[in-house]
Amino acid sequence: MTVLLQRIKGIGRSIALMLLFVFCWFSLPYTSMYKTSVYKWADIKGGVLAGPLADRLDQFPSWKSRPPLKPAQGNLQYPDWFQGEWQVTSTLTALEAPLSPEIVTPGFADQERYLEQPVVFDVRFGSEDTSDAAIVADQAYNSRSLITAYLGDGSVQNVTVDPKDPTRQVTRLRGDRKLTSVISDRATESSTAEFITSELFQQIFSSASQIYVNQVENTTDYRLTSIEKPQIEADQVTAIYLSPQDPQYFKAGNRPVALYRYHLILTLNEHLVD
């Protein structure tokens, strides 16, 4: 999370770097608790997905351009097997600066200390309303949970989703800091037990004295790996692109300037299973 117009100082840098993951993962509104039993599948067998997004993940870190996405409309809908409350273990497993040493984003080197350091937090997914069975993320809960895991209690003042545009989220943090994130493009690929999603969005991180702008891609391959003891595993890549305001924008073009790969393990909190 390091393509910034200026170098982030102190906690500001940590917040900007970490919040990329927050919005990519949990950028959806959520208005009701779970209304059906979590696991009711006859069969989860399915082959490995083949498609542009799956191929893209296989090519990591040799990414030369942005992914093939379409304009985002409405909420990203997850498979039924996401329904429930989960404990997530997220581990940064790799980071790359593809255009170094010519272009290295501020704060990139600082992220090496997070390699192979698991971060644990809770998330939940459920039906958006009582008339629609679509599964979406509880954005406010999930964002607050993740930020607190990194920055501690009291770090989040509030998380707001635009009621007229669910692709727009504003997170206000202590210290008069604000992150505005807007999803512009999206694509998905899915089978019975695998779900790949990719989103491109813009982030504006602001404080009383500084403003940082970047463009971010988040591409994630989720796999349902167990029903008996429900578990989802995922591989996620966050790519940072220079914004048009950056003086090196034309030099970088559509190529990412930083890549972060995470491994995620989601384990269902048993007390919520019917």
C-alpha angles and dihedrals in degrees: 000000000000113000096111134155089229135016111275113234127217116321091359091071093049092050095050093047094048099041094066087074093046097058097038092053102037111026099130135098120243125196110171142032124252112298102185139039110285101230122041109140127138093203136004097185114130140144127248110283120253119201144098094291095046090048090049093055090048089055095055124165094017095081114151101172146007119290124265100264138156129222110286117244125186123325129343107243119214128208118270091254090071091068113118141040117301140189110227127205109194121188128183104225103172142007129191137187100201096186098043137162089023093049122020118163120233112267095017095120090050090064093067089082089066094057112125091357108129120218118201126204141141128255134176139203130192147143115312093224140345094268099047124063093199113128117229136166125266093238100186094048095043096046093048091047094052097043091049090052089058103032106024137242117329095023093117122063096180145327118220131188118198104248090213096045117032091188090071122079132175120197119190118201134190115274093048093285125147135189119198116190127184124185112218105171138022145174136177139194123193148174131175095286104015132068126182121188133178128188134179120204145158124242128200114191113190139178134169092281108021143047125194126187129190142156118234139193122198118190119178135179111204120191127188101225103172139022101177089059099017112234136161124196125194143181114211133187123195114197125193122211128187116254120231088254092065115098090225094049097109092045092055096040113176093337119113116247096200134023128194123187122198134186115214130196118189117193119187115243099240098215090070097054114104 
